[in-house]
Amino acid sequence: MKLLMIEDNKSVSEMMSMFFEKENWEVTFAYDGNEAIELFQQDPASWNVITLDLNLPGKDGMEVAKEIRTASPTVPIIMLTARDSESDQVLGLEYADEYVTKPFSPITLIARIKALYRHEKNLGQKDTSAGTQNKEFDVQTSTFKLSSSTREAFLLDRAIPDLTPKEFDLLKTLAAKPKQVFSREQLLQHVWGYDYFGDERTVDAHIKKLRQKVEKVGPQVIQTVWGVGYKFDDSDVQVS
């Protein structure tokens, strides 16, 4: 595991360094936004996970996340923030895979890093297998197509733009079983790969951003089933 922790509070970094050392992870710390970008761009493909504080000197966390995501569309990013409003969560998740609100338990953060790393590693192995079998699309209907090997999704032959890794995984999970209703707990297990400690708001935040991107290319296919969860349904989409 090669981890980049971007955190301006050195006491937090020092505390976490003890936990990282126990895991035998290779960890680099950055204390402001500009330093973080410089370190990341030295070798973008080498990083396994990024933890990123939202409030940074030099360049704020949102700008840092945007630049990292431009250089590496798939590197997992966990955003650390003291903010806890829905708007901040949605904004942060435009570029990050998930968020952790401060103050947080070091053990909780370690568990989330492990789960995110494990999930992305397994996903990469599955994608490679799919490519060797020449399966162009994992999911295909009369109006929708999705390819794990290229990490692309199309509605009415128009690419759904700028999908983050977690948005793509959510869309794939839902679209693979059309009309099946998934609870938030099920989506956390399928997409994040663990219990997520009961914090279901991250699912809603990701779904909200995913819907906004779907609506840029066509009708809404991510439906809410009130009191239960979400489902994929493109049966009412008209093919012109």
Number of C-alpha atoms within 10 A of each C-alpha: 16 14 18 21 23 26 24 19 13 12 10 12 17 12 11 17 18 11 15 18 11 8 12 10 13 12 16 16 19 20 18 21 25 16 16 25 19 11 14 21 14 9 9 15 12 13 18 19 22 24 23 28 28 25 19 21 14 13 16 16 24 22 16 25 27 16 16 22 20 12 14 15 16 19 21 25 25 24 24 25 20 14 14 12 8 13 11 14 23 21 14 24 25 23 27 28 22 24 23 23 14 12 10 12 12 16 11 13 18 15 14 22 21 15 17 23 19 14 17 21 13 11 14 14 10 13 17 12 13 17 15 9 8 9 13 15 17 15 18 15 13 13 18 19 21 24 20 22 19 11 16 17 23 18 23 18 13 15 19 21 15 16 22 23 19 24 23 20 19 20 22 22 18 21 24 14 14 17 17 14 18 20 17 19 16 15 21 21 13 17 21 23 18 17 16 16 9 9 12 15 13 20 22 16 20 23 21 16 17 23 17 13 18 22 14 14 16 18 15 18 23 22 16 14 12 7 7 11 18 22 22 22 18 20 12 10 16 11 7 5
